[in-house]
């Protein structure tokens, strides 16, 4: 179909522009540093562990390190998503690449769907690979595994798919540079909202908690990340459980099935908005 043809073209273009290569090099560098940091951290934990300590130092170290790797995976996945989609509509239109495609052999819907499928497939595969690699490194270095192995990774994948869709929508209205800046600012806004919610919960400030809650529905990728952090140590209780819920770069927050349903619906709504805006755009 036309969408699959466009998706294959998007993948070849990403390889030709060495976008994937750059992200892979950054990922290898991160995993190497992460492995070194995990080994040193767990060695220190083993050396200073004491009997009767109310804190489970190994769980605390493992969940904190792995939470950091999850954030880095989400960030690098966002970088990849942005570079694969930032110039899909307006950028290609300004270069004169869209006019021959949307008339024949593919239409506007197939073009958008194909570009999204291509970018989403690459980003999802990348996030899964990084998640599994980080989890394996943590297990080898400290013999620590998340309480829930699957849902944190699935949440990261869905979060990156949401960001990819937002970047595709932005490409209809903004130039490549402006769209890239807008998506990264949106990513930062989601992160800031999560931190505000953590502060509001600690200080019992209802306004901050409300801002965080609303933001988690407007920008569900942050809520998915927080839910993933919670799933890492969902079976941990006591003092250790309280501390690990603070999480790196955003507190852990339990989320029910409604978050997953809303995130999928959010994807559909963003896609529909992108298609409607693209249909009204002159090329």
Beta strands, then each sheet from edge to edge (+ up, - down):
end
